[in-house]
Amino acid sequence: MSRQSLKRLVDGLTHLVLICAVVIALFPVFWILSTSFKPKPEVFSTELYLFPKTFTLDNYNYVMGLTTKISTREGSQEINLFVRWLTNSLIVAGATTIIGVVLAAGTAYAFSRFQFLGRRAALGSFLVTQMFPGAILLVPLYNLLNQLGLLNSWPGLVLAYCTTALPFSVWMLKSFFDTIPVDLEEAATVDGANPIGAFVRIILPLALPGIAVAAFYNFMTAWNEFLMALTFMTGEASQTLPVGLRRFVFQFATDWHYMSAGAVIVTVPVLIMFFLAQRYLISGLTAGGVKG
């Protein structure tokens, strides 16, 4: 066999392996999407249906039409559970993203530009917090939020999410700020800008790709998180979407058709955000890891 033929064979096998890997990775997504459009008999049938034999939107209508009654000052009121869960998730994820990015940007800039006592120890402490499983933080965070009176509230959940997302965001943004020349800030200072003005007008626009990565990470942390939302938020009306979907999981069975429809709906906002910020995310992930 010639060297050119061997190279073609290796390239063909490589492409075949990559195609198989892509199929394996995407099949669960396809299966959930397909299941969400199947009626219940097809979902629990002993026969395997890759595509719905009977296409239906009843699963989506049921999930989006869930209602419950809550007590208010005016009396009992019926609310749409799905809309409430979606509202809770959007508010919590949005607040976590904004607060997390603001705190991370300021902290990372200080670590990147200034030398102060305890700098290395503070940076190391951010890494230490990432070494422990999130479940370990549940009890201390629960006690802290209980003492502050923030249990079963949006601010309490946002505070918990920022606590878990901040260390990674700080380290990632610090690496990105390190790649921006200090000469740009010095030039802005010569032109009359103060340090805060140079940071806001010069550094932040240049660091937009890195900020987009941090924002996406904070949003994903809050949007997909389950355990803290389940522990800190009580009552159906206070739950977020991931916790609300637990309604379809029972002790000995699961309504997979409803669960799949809910999973598809939960994924849509993340996909929209990813496609809108895709250009910044790719450049931010690559530039943040290169110094110089």
Buried (B, 14 or more C-beta within 10 A) or exposed (E): EEEEEEEEEEEEEEEEEEEEEEEEEEEEEEEBBBBBBBBBEBBEEEEEEEEBEEEBEBBBEBBBEBEBEBEEEEEEEEBBBBEBBBBBBBBBBBBBBBBBBEBBBBBBBBBBBEEEEEEEEBBEEBEEEEEEEBEEBBEEBBEBBEEEEBBEBBBBBBBBBBBBBBBBBBBBBBBBBBBBEEEEBEEBBEEEBEBEBBBEEBBBEBBBBBBBBBBBBBBBBBBBBEEBBBBBBEEBBBBBBBBBBEBBEEEEEEBBBBBBBBBBBBBEBBEEBEEEBEEBBEBBBEBBEEEE
